[in-house]
Amino acid sequence: MKPSLEDFLLSAIRTIPDYPKPGILFRDITTLLGNARAFRRAVDELVHPYAGLKIDKVAGVEARGFILGGAMAHQLSSGFVPIRKKGKLPHDIVRVAYSLEYGVDEMEMHRDAIRAGERVILVDDLIATGGTAEGAVKLLQQMGANIIAACFVIDLPDLGGRSKLEALGVEVNTLISFPGH
């Protein structure tokens, strides 16, 4: 019997206890990315709800969102927009501060990366507390993007990130979830 999508993807993700600090279970997708079948399946499933729709850009959050977003943009025949940590982009930028579990940081994108009204999908590997994703949504909205959805391989539903994005009116799609943190 063929494993379900959830079982297949769960088996491709490594969990590292006590990283980056004691009590945290780090969900490491590098093992999924290194497994050709799992990587292909994850990207196909992330793209599936939007196949046939006009998507102008896929915006990926540094760093694993770049990997997933580039693959999604290719399949959707869309452009790709990198959303980076502060100080990494060489041209005229827009910036937003966002909350992390342990503090505040800033992210940026090029001012000319999105035109008002463009249809955009946001992607990252995981949604936990939602601070990073919420910051990325606000950055895209600041530039007038029409955010079609935010997509993640993993949801940590106990940390509430999905509800933060839904409160902003953003549809959220995830492939698998892990209880706890």
PyMOL CGO cylinders between C-alpha atoms (Angstrom):
from pymol import cmd
from pymol.cgo import CYLINDER

trace = [
    CYLINDER, 0.00, 0.00, 0.00, 1.28, 3.46, -0.96, 0.3, 1, 1, 1, 1, 1, 1,
    CYLINDER, 1.28, 3.46, -0.96, 1.86, 5.74, 2.06, 0.3, 1, 1, 1, 1, 1, 1,
    CYLINDER, 1.86, 5.74, 2.06, -0.32, 8.84, 2.41, 0.3, 1, 1, 1, 1, 1, 1,
    CYLINDER, -0.32, 8.84, 2.41, 1.18, 12.20, 1.46, 0.3, 1, 1, 1, 1, 1, 1,
    CYLINDER, 1.18, 12.20, 1.46, 1.47, 13.08, 5.13, 0.3, 1, 1, 1, 1, 1, 1,
    CYLINDER, 1.47, 13.08, 5.13, 3.22, 9.82, 6.07, 0.3, 1, 1, 1, 1, 1, 1,
    CYLINDER, 3.22, 9.82, 6.07, 5.55, 10.09, 3.07, 0.3, 1, 1, 1, 1, 1, 1,
    CYLINDER, 5.55, 10.09, 3.07, 6.60, 13.66, 3.86, 0.3, 1, 1, 1, 1, 1, 1,
    CYLINDER, 6.60, 13.66, 3.86, 6.83, 13.05, 7.61, 0.3, 1, 1, 1, 1, 1, 1,
    CYLINDER, 6.83, 13.05, 7.61, 9.21, 10.17, 6.95, 0.3, 1, 1, 1, 1, 1, 1,
    CYLINDER, 9.21, 10.17, 6.95, 11.44, 12.49, 4.87, 0.3, 1, 1, 1, 1, 1, 1,
    CYLINDER, 11.44, 12.49, 4.87, 11.84, 15.14, 7.61, 0.3, 1, 1, 1, 1, 1, 1,
    CYLINDER, 11.84, 15.14, 7.61, 14.43, 14.85, 10.36, 0.3, 1, 1, 1, 1, 1, 1,
    CYLINDER, 14.43, 14.85, 10.36, 13.60, 16.02, 13.88, 0.3, 1, 1, 1, 1, 1, 1,
    CYLINDER, 13.60, 16.02, 13.88, 16.48, 17.35, 15.96, 0.3, 1, 1, 1, 1, 1, 1,
    CYLINDER, 16.48, 17.35, 15.96, 15.75, 17.62, 19.69, 0.3, 1, 1, 1, 1, 1, 1,
    CYLINDER, 15.75, 17.62, 19.69, 16.98, 20.58, 21.77, 0.3, 1, 1, 1, 1, 1, 1,
    CYLINDER, 16.98, 20.58, 21.77, 17.93, 22.75, 18.79, 0.3, 1, 1, 1, 1, 1, 1,
    CYLINDER, 17.93, 22.75, 18.79, 18.43, 25.72, 18.78, 0.3, 1, 1, 1, 1, 1, 1,
    CYLINDER, 18.43, 25.72, 18.78, 17.76, 25.55, 22.53, 0.3, 1, 1, 1, 1, 1, 1,
    CYLINDER, 17.76, 25.55, 22.53, 16.65, 22.95, 25.08, 0.3, 1, 1, 1, 1, 1, 1,
    CYLINDER, 16.65, 22.95, 25.08, 13.03, 21.85, 24.73, 0.3, 1, 1, 1, 1, 1, 1,
    CYLINDER, 13.03, 21.85, 24.73, 12.71, 22.72, 21.03, 0.3, 1, 1, 1, 1, 1, 1,
    CYLINDER, 12.71, 22.72, 21.03, 12.12, 19.99, 18.43, 0.3, 1, 1, 1, 1, 1, 1,
    CYLINDER, 12.12, 19.99, 18.43, 13.67, 21.39, 15.24, 0.3, 1, 1, 1, 1, 1, 1,
    CYLINDER, 13.67, 21.39, 15.24, 11.97, 20.14, 12.06, 0.3, 1, 1, 1, 1, 1, 1,
    CYLINDER, 11.97, 20.14, 12.06, 14.79, 19.90, 9.53, 0.3, 1, 1, 1, 1, 1, 1,
    CYLINDER, 14.79, 19.90, 9.53, 13.61, 19.76, 5.91, 0.3, 1, 1, 1, 1, 1, 1,
    CYLINDER, 13.61, 19.76, 5.91, 17.12, 19.42, 4.46, 0.3, 1, 1, 1, 1, 1, 1,
    CYLINDER, 17.12, 19.42, 4.46, 16.52, 15.66, 4.43, 0.3, 1, 1, 1, 1, 1, 1,
    CYLINDER, 16.52, 15.66, 4.43, 13.31, 16.21, 2.42, 0.3, 1, 1, 1, 1, 1, 1,
    CYLINDER, 13.31, 16.21, 2.42, 15.16, 18.51, 0.02, 0.3, 1, 1, 1, 1, 1, 1,
    CYLINDER, 15.16, 18.51, 0.02, 17.86, 15.87, -0.49, 0.3, 1, 1, 1, 1, 1, 1,
    CYLINDER, 17.86, 15.87, -0.49, 15.31, 13.17, -1.30, 0.3, 1, 1, 1, 1, 1, 1,
    CYLINDER, 15.31, 13.17, -1.30, 14.38, 13.67, -4.96, 0.3, 1, 1, 1, 1, 1, 1,
    CYLINDER, 14.38, 13.67, -4.96, 10.97, 11.98, -4.68, 0.3, 1, 1, 1, 1, 1, 1,
    CYLINDER, 10.97, 11.98, -4.68, 10.00, 13.80, -1.48, 0.3, 1, 1, 1, 1, 1, 1,
    CYLINDER, 10.00, 13.80, -1.48, 11.18, 17.18, -2.78, 0.3, 1, 1, 1, 1, 1, 1,
    CYLINDER, 11.18, 17.18, -2.78, 9.29, 16.73, -6.05, 0.3, 1, 1, 1, 1, 1, 1,
    CYLINDER, 9.29, 16.73, -6.05, 6.14, 15.61, -4.25, 0.3, 1, 1, 1, 1, 1, 1,
    CYLINDER, 6.14, 15.61, -4.25, 6.25, 18.52, -1.79, 0.3, 1, 1, 1, 1, 1, 1,
    CYLINDER, 6.25, 18.52, -1.79, 6.68, 21.09, -4.57, 0.3, 1, 1, 1, 1, 1, 1,
    CYLINDER, 6.68, 21.09, -4.57, 3.96, 19.46, -6.69, 0.3, 1, 1, 1, 1, 1, 1,
    CYLINDER, 3.96, 19.46, -6.69, 1.55, 19.55, -3.74, 0.3, 1, 1, 1, 1, 1, 1,
    CYLINDER, 1.55, 19.55, -3.74, 2.39, 23.18, -2.90, 0.3, 1, 1, 1, 1, 1, 1,
    CYLINDER, 2.39, 23.18, -2.90, 1.76, 24.16, -6.55, 0.3, 1, 1, 1, 1, 1, 1,
    CYLINDER, 1.76, 24.16, -6.55, -1.35, 22.05, -7.14, 0.3, 1, 1, 1, 1, 1, 1,
    CYLINDER, -1.35, 22.05, -7.14, -4.00, 24.48, -5.77, 0.3, 1, 1, 1, 1, 1, 1,
    CYLINDER, -4.00, 24.48, -5.77, -2.69, 27.23, -8.07, 0.3, 1, 1, 1, 1, 1, 1,
    CYLINDER, -2.69, 27.23, -8.07, -2.07, 25.30, -11.28, 0.3, 1, 1, 1, 1, 1, 1,
    CYLINDER, -2.07, 25.30, -11.28, -3.88, 27.05, -14.11, 0.3, 1, 1, 1, 1, 1, 1,
    CYLINDER, -3.88, 27.05, -14.11, -4.27, 30.31, -12.18, 0.3, 1, 1, 1, 1, 1, 1,
    CYLINDER, -4.27, 30.31, -12.18, -2.41, 33.45, -13.17, 0.3, 1, 1, 1, 1, 1, 1,
    CYLINDER, -2.41, 33.45, -13.17, 0.27, 33.85, -10.53, 0.3, 1, 1, 1, 1, 1, 1,
    CYLINDER, 0.27, 33.85, -10.53, 2.66, 36.72, -11.26, 0.3, 1, 1, 1, 1, 1, 1,
    CYLINDER, 2.66, 36.72, -11.26, 5.23, 36.07, -8.54, 0.3, 1, 1, 1, 1, 1, 1,
    CYLINDER, 5.23, 36.07, -8.54, 6.20, 33.58, -5.89, 0.3, 1, 1, 1, 1, 1, 1,
    CYLINDER, 6.20, 33.58, -5.89, 7.85, 35.28, -2.91, 0.3, 1, 1, 1, 1, 1, 1,
    CYLINDER, 7.85, 35.28, -2.91, 10.16, 33.10, -0.84, 0.3, 1, 1, 1, 1, 1, 1,
    CYLINDER, 10.16, 33.10, -0.84, 11.41, 33.86, 2.64, 0.3, 1, 1, 1, 1, 1, 1,
    CYLINDER, 11.41, 33.86, 2.64, 15.14, 33.39, 3.26, 0.3, 1, 1, 1, 1, 1, 1,
    CYLINDER, 15.14, 33.39, 3.26, 16.49, 30.74, 3.21, 0.3, 1, 1, 1, 1, 1, 1,
    CYLINDER, 16.49, 30.74, 3.21, 14.47, 27.55, 2.66, 0.3, 1, 1, 1, 1, 1, 1,
    CYLINDER, 14.47, 27.55, 2.66, 11.65, 29.57, 1.10, 0.3, 1, 1, 1, 1, 1, 1,
    CYLINDER, 11.65, 29.57, 1.10, 14.11, 30.38, -1.70, 0.3, 1, 1, 1, 1, 1, 1,
    CYLINDER, 14.11, 30.38, -1.70, 14.50, 26.70, -2.54, 0.3, 1, 1, 1, 1, 1, 1,
    CYLINDER, 14.50, 26.70, -2.54, 10.78, 25.92, -2.47, 0.3, 1, 1, 1, 1, 1, 1,
    CYLINDER, 10.78, 25.92, -2.47, 9.78, 29.22, -4.05, 0.3, 1, 1, 1, 1, 1, 1,
    CYLINDER, 9.78, 29.22, -4.05, 12.17, 28.91, -6.97, 0.3, 1, 1, 1, 1, 1, 1,
    CYLINDER, 12.17, 28.91, -6.97, 10.82, 25.46, -7.77, 0.3, 1, 1, 1, 1, 1, 1,
    CYLINDER, 10.82, 25.46, -7.77, 7.23, 26.67, -7.44, 0.3, 1, 1, 1, 1, 1, 1,
    CYLINDER, 7.23, 26.67, -7.44, 7.83, 29.72, -9.62, 0.3, 1, 1, 1, 1, 1, 1,
    CYLINDER, 7.83, 29.72, -9.62, 9.31, 27.48, -12.30, 0.3, 1, 1, 1, 1, 1, 1,
    CYLINDER, 9.31, 27.48, -12.30, 6.28, 25.20, -12.29, 0.3, 1, 1, 1, 1, 1, 1,
    CYLINDER, 6.28, 25.20, -12.29, 3.83, 28.11, -12.27, 0.3, 1, 1, 1, 1, 1, 1,
    CYLINDER, 3.83, 28.11, -12.27, 5.74, 30.05, -14.99, 0.3, 1, 1, 1, 1, 1, 1,
    CYLINDER, 5.74, 30.05, -14.99, 5.97, 32.94, -12.54, 0.3, 1, 1, 1, 1, 1, 1,
    CYLINDER, 5.97, 32.94, -12.54, 8.69, 35.26, -11.40, 0.3, 1, 1, 1, 1, 1, 1,
    CYLINDER, 8.69, 35.26, -11.40, 10.45, 34.77, -8.08, 0.3, 1, 1, 1, 1, 1, 1,
    CYLINDER, 10.45, 34.77, -8.08, 10.96, 37.42, -5.36, 0.3, 1, 1, 1, 1, 1, 1,
    CYLINDER, 10.96, 37.42, -5.36, 13.49, 36.85, -2.57, 0.3, 1, 1, 1, 1, 1, 1,
    CYLINDER, 13.49, 36.85, -2.57, 12.54, 38.25, 0.82, 0.3, 1, 1, 1, 1, 1, 1,
    CYLINDER, 12.54, 38.25, 0.82, 15.83, 38.63, 2.69, 0.3, 1, 1, 1, 1, 1, 1,
    CYLINDER, 15.83, 38.63, 2.69, 17.22, 39.45, 6.05, 0.3, 1, 1, 1, 1, 1, 1,
    CYLINDER, 17.22, 39.45, 6.05, 18.27, 43.08, 6.57, 0.3, 1, 1, 1, 1, 1, 1,
    CYLINDER, 18.27, 43.08, 6.57, 21.33, 44.24, 4.67, 0.3, 1, 1, 1, 1, 1, 1,
    CYLINDER, 21.33, 44.24, 4.67, 21.52, 41.51, 2.01, 0.3, 1, 1, 1, 1, 1, 1,
    CYLINDER, 21.52, 41.51, 2.01, 20.00, 43.25, -1.02, 0.3, 1, 1, 1, 1, 1, 1,
    CYLINDER, 20.00, 43.25, -1.02, 22.02, 45.64, -3.22, 0.3, 1, 1, 1, 1, 1, 1,
    CYLINDER, 22.02, 45.64, -3.22, 19.33, 47.91, -4.68, 0.3, 1, 1, 1, 1, 1, 1,
    CYLINDER, 19.33, 47.91, -4.68, 16.56, 50.24, -3.50, 0.3, 1, 1, 1, 1, 1, 1,
    CYLINDER, 16.56, 50.24, -3.50, 14.67, 48.28, -0.83, 0.3, 1, 1, 1, 1, 1, 1,
    CYLINDER, 14.67, 48.28, -0.83, 11.55, 48.30, 1.33, 0.3, 1, 1, 1, 1, 1, 1,
    CYLINDER, 11.55, 48.30, 1.33, 11.87, 46.98, 4.87, 0.3, 1, 1, 1, 1, 1, 1,
    CYLINDER, 11.87, 46.98, 4.87, 9.62, 45.78, 7.65, 0.3, 1, 1, 1, 1, 1, 1,
    CYLINDER, 9.62, 45.78, 7.65, 10.31, 44.84, 11.27, 0.3, 1, 1, 1, 1, 1, 1,
    CYLINDER, 10.31, 44.84, 11.27, 8.83, 41.56, 12.48, 0.3, 1, 1, 1, 1, 1, 1,
    CYLINDER, 8.83, 41.56, 12.48, 8.64, 39.61, 15.71, 0.3, 1, 1, 1, 1, 1, 1,
    CYLINDER, 8.64, 39.61, 15.71, 10.59, 36.45, 16.31, 0.3, 1, 1, 1, 1, 1, 1,
    CYLINDER, 10.59, 36.45, 16.31, 10.03, 34.01, 19.14, 0.3, 1, 1, 1, 1, 1, 1,
    CYLINDER, 10.03, 34.01, 19.14, 13.07, 35.54, 20.86, 0.3, 1, 1, 1, 1, 1, 1,
    CYLINDER, 13.07, 35.54, 20.86, 13.12, 39.16, 19.68, 0.3, 1, 1, 1, 1, 1, 1,
    CYLINDER, 13.12, 39.16, 19.68, 12.67, 41.44, 16.67, 0.3, 1, 1, 1, 1, 1, 1,
    CYLINDER, 12.67, 41.44, 16.67, 14.36, 41.44, 13.27, 0.3, 1, 1, 1, 1, 1, 1,
    CYLINDER, 14.36, 41.44, 13.27, 13.89, 43.11, 9.88, 0.3, 1, 1, 1, 1, 1, 1,
    CYLINDER, 13.89, 43.11, 9.88, 13.39, 41.77, 6.37, 0.3, 1, 1, 1, 1, 1, 1,
    CYLINDER, 13.39, 41.77, 6.37, 13.66, 43.44, 3.00, 0.3, 1, 1, 1, 1, 1, 1,
    CYLINDER, 13.66, 43.44, 3.00, 12.88, 43.10, -0.66, 0.3, 1, 1, 1, 1, 1, 1,
    CYLINDER, 12.88, 43.10, -0.66, 13.71, 45.22, -3.66, 0.3, 1, 1, 1, 1, 1, 1,
    CYLINDER, 13.71, 45.22, -3.66, 11.24, 48.05, -4.12, 0.3, 1, 1, 1, 1, 1, 1,
    CYLINDER, 11.24, 48.05, -4.12, 10.77, 47.13, -7.80, 0.3, 1, 1, 1, 1, 1, 1,
    CYLINDER, 10.77, 47.13, -7.80, 10.22, 43.39, -7.16, 0.3, 1, 1, 1, 1, 1, 1,
    CYLINDER, 10.22, 43.39, -7.16, 6.42, 43.70, -6.94, 0.3, 1, 1, 1, 1, 1, 1,
    CYLINDER, 6.42, 43.70, -6.94, 4.07, 45.96, -8.84, 0.3, 1, 1, 1, 1, 1, 1,
    CYLINDER, 4.07, 45.96, -8.84, 0.76, 46.94, -7.26, 0.3, 1, 1, 1, 1, 1, 1,
    CYLINDER, 0.76, 46.94, -7.26, -1.94, 44.39, -8.05, 0.3, 1, 1, 1, 1, 1, 1,
    CYLINDER, -1.94, 44.39, -8.05, 0.38, 41.52, -8.91, 0.3, 1, 1, 1, 1, 1, 1,
    CYLINDER, 0.38, 41.52, -8.91, -0.89, 38.12, -7.79, 0.3, 1, 1, 1, 1, 1, 1,
    CYLINDER, -0.89, 38.12, -7.79, 1.63, 36.66, -5.35, 0.3, 1, 1, 1, 1, 1, 1,
    CYLINDER, 1.63, 36.66, -5.35, 2.06, 33.43, -3.41, 0.3, 1, 1, 1, 1, 1, 1,
    CYLINDER, 2.06, 33.43, -3.41, 4.24, 33.54, -0.30, 0.3, 1, 1, 1, 1, 1, 1,
    CYLINDER, 4.24, 33.54, -0.30, 6.20, 30.38, 0.57, 0.3, 1, 1, 1, 1, 1, 1,
    CYLINDER, 6.20, 30.38, 0.57, 8.45, 29.16, 3.36, 0.3, 1, 1, 1, 1, 1, 1,
    CYLINDER, 8.45, 29.16, 3.36, 9.30, 25.76, 4.78, 0.3, 1, 1, 1, 1, 1, 1,
    CYLINDER, 9.30, 25.76, 4.78, 7.50, 26.09, 8.11, 0.3, 1, 1, 1, 1, 1, 1,
    CYLINDER, 7.50, 26.09, 8.11, 5.02, 28.24, 9.98, 0.3, 1, 1, 1, 1, 1, 1,
    CYLINDER, 5.02, 28.24, 9.98, 5.35, 28.32, 13.76, 0.3, 1, 1, 1, 1, 1, 1,
    CYLINDER, 5.35, 28.32, 13.76, 4.49, 31.51, 15.67, 0.3, 1, 1, 1, 1, 1, 1,
    CYLINDER, 4.49, 31.51, 15.67, 3.88, 33.30, 12.37, 0.3, 1, 1, 1, 1, 1, 1,
    CYLINDER, 3.88, 33.30, 12.37, 6.10, 36.31, 13.08, 0.3, 1, 1, 1, 1, 1, 1,
    CYLINDER, 6.10, 36.31, 13.08, 8.28, 35.91, 10.00, 0.3, 1, 1, 1, 1, 1, 1,
    CYLINDER, 8.28, 35.91, 10.00, 5.37, 35.09, 7.70, 0.3, 1, 1, 1, 1, 1, 1,
    CYLINDER, 5.37, 35.09, 7.70, 3.32, 37.98, 9.08, 0.3, 1, 1, 1, 1, 1, 1,
    CYLINDER, 3.32, 37.98, 9.08, 6.25, 40.33, 8.41, 0.3, 1, 1, 1, 1, 1, 1,
    CYLINDER, 6.25, 40.33, 8.41, 6.57, 39.03, 4.84, 0.3, 1, 1, 1, 1, 1, 1,
    CYLINDER, 6.57, 39.03, 4.84, 2.83, 39.49, 4.25, 0.3, 1, 1, 1, 1, 1, 1,
    CYLINDER, 2.83, 39.49, 4.25, 3.00, 43.06, 5.52, 0.3, 1, 1, 1, 1, 1, 1,
    CYLINDER, 3.00, 43.06, 5.52, 6.01, 43.76, 3.29, 0.3, 1, 1, 1, 1, 1, 1,
    CYLINDER, 6.01, 43.76, 3.29, 4.17, 42.42, 0.24, 0.3, 1, 1, 1, 1, 1, 1,
    CYLINDER, 4.17, 42.42, 0.24, 1.01, 44.34, 1.14, 0.3, 1, 1, 1, 1, 1, 1,
    CYLINDER, 1.01, 44.34, 1.14, 3.08, 47.52, 1.55, 0.3, 1, 1, 1, 1, 1, 1,
    CYLINDER, 3.08, 47.52, 1.55, 3.99, 47.16, -2.12, 0.3, 1, 1, 1, 1, 1, 1,
    CYLINDER, 3.99, 47.16, -2.12, 0.38, 46.54, -3.19, 0.3, 1, 1, 1, 1, 1, 1,
    CYLINDER, 0.38, 46.54, -3.19, 0.63, 42.79, -3.83, 0.3, 1, 1, 1, 1, 1, 1,
    CYLINDER, 0.63, 42.79, -3.83, -2.54, 40.77, -4.15, 0.3, 1, 1, 1, 1, 1, 1,
    CYLINDER, -2.54, 40.77, -4.15, -1.55, 37.86, -1.90, 0.3, 1, 1, 1, 1, 1, 1,
    CYLINDER, -1.55, 37.86, -1.90, -3.32, 34.75, -3.17, 0.3, 1, 1, 1, 1, 1, 1,
    CYLINDER, -3.32, 34.75, -3.17, -2.03, 32.48, -0.40, 0.3, 1, 1, 1, 1, 1, 1,
    CYLINDER, -2.03, 32.48, -0.40, 0.82, 31.62, 1.92, 0.3, 1, 1, 1, 1, 1, 1,
    CYLINDER, 0.82, 31.62, 1.92, 2.15, 28.06, 1.61, 0.3, 1, 1, 1, 1, 1, 1,
    CYLINDER, 2.15, 28.06, 1.61, 4.29, 25.99, 3.94, 0.3, 1, 1, 1, 1, 1, 1,
    CYLINDER, 4.29, 25.99, 3.94, 5.44, 22.39, 4.00, 0.3, 1, 1, 1, 1, 1, 1,
    CYLINDER, 5.44, 22.39, 4.00, 5.06, 22.24, 7.80, 0.3, 1, 1, 1, 1, 1, 1,
    CYLINDER, 5.06, 22.24, 7.80, 2.59, 23.78, 10.23, 0.3, 1, 1, 1, 1, 1, 1,
    CYLINDER, 2.59, 23.78, 10.23, 3.20, 23.79, 13.98, 0.3, 1, 1, 1, 1, 1, 1,
    CYLINDER, 3.20, 23.79, 13.98, -0.45, 24.51, 14.82, 0.3, 1, 1, 1, 1, 1, 1,
    CYLINDER, -0.45, 24.51, 14.82, 0.02, 24.74, 18.59, 0.3, 1, 1, 1, 1, 1, 1,
    CYLINDER, 0.02, 24.74, 18.59, 2.08, 27.92, 18.08, 0.3, 1, 1, 1, 1, 1, 1,
    CYLINDER, 2.08, 27.92, 18.08, -0.72, 29.81, 16.28, 0.3, 1, 1, 1, 1, 1, 1,
    CYLINDER, -0.72, 29.81, 16.28, 1.02, 31.19, 13.20, 0.3, 1, 1, 1, 1, 1, 1,
    CYLINDER, 1.02, 31.19, 13.20, -1.70, 30.14, 10.77, 0.3, 1, 1, 1, 1, 1, 1,
    CYLINDER, -1.70, 30.14, 10.77, -4.33, 32.17, 12.64, 0.3, 1, 1, 1, 1, 1, 1,
    CYLINDER, -4.33, 32.17, 12.64, -2.13, 35.31, 12.47, 0.3, 1, 1, 1, 1, 1, 1,
    CYLINDER, -2.13, 35.31, 12.47, -2.06, 35.11, 8.67, 0.3, 1, 1, 1, 1, 1, 1,
    CYLINDER, -2.06, 35.11, 8.67, -5.74, 34.24, 8.38, 0.3, 1, 1, 1, 1, 1, 1,
    CYLINDER, -5.74, 34.24, 8.38, -6.51, 37.29, 10.55, 0.3, 1, 1, 1, 1, 1, 1,
    CYLINDER, -6.51, 37.29, 10.55, -4.75, 39.34, 7.84, 0.3, 1, 1, 1, 1, 1, 1,
    CYLINDER, -4.75, 39.34, 7.84, -7.08, 37.79, 5.23, 0.3, 1, 1, 1, 1, 1, 1,
    CYLINDER, -7.08, 37.79, 5.23, -4.44, 35.45, 3.80, 0.3, 1, 1, 1, 1, 1, 1,
    CYLINDER, -4.44, 35.45, 3.80, -5.36, 31.90, 2.81, 0.3, 1, 1, 1, 1, 1, 1,
    CYLINDER, -5.36, 31.90, 2.81, -2.89, 29.43, 4.35, 0.3, 1, 1, 1, 1, 1, 1,
    CYLINDER, -2.89, 29.43, 4.35, -2.00, 26.05, 2.83, 0.3, 1, 1, 1, 1, 1, 1,
    CYLINDER, -2.00, 26.05, 2.83, 0.23, 23.53, 4.55, 0.3, 1, 1, 1, 1, 1, 1,
    CYLINDER, 0.23, 23.53, 4.55, 1.13, 19.95, 3.68, 0.3, 1, 1, 1, 1, 1, 1,
    CYLINDER, 1.13, 19.95, 3.68, 1.77, 18.42, 7.10, 0.3, 1, 1, 1, 1, 1, 1,
    CYLINDER, 1.77, 18.42, 7.10, 1.64, 19.37, 10.75, 0.3, 1, 1, 1, 1, 1, 1,
    CYLINDER, 1.64, 19.37, 10.75, 3.48, 18.43, 13.91, 0.3, 1, 1, 1, 1, 1, 1,
    CYLINDER, 3.48, 18.43, 13.91, 1.81, 18.82, 17.29, 0.3, 1, 1, 1, 1, 1, 1,
    CYLINDER, 1.81, 18.82, 17.29, 3.69, 20.74, 19.95, 0.3, 1, 1, 1, 1, 1, 1,
    CYLINDER, 3.69, 20.74, 19.95, 6.67, 22.87, 19.00, 0.3, 1, 1, 1, 1, 1, 1,
]
cmd.load_cgo(trace, "trace")
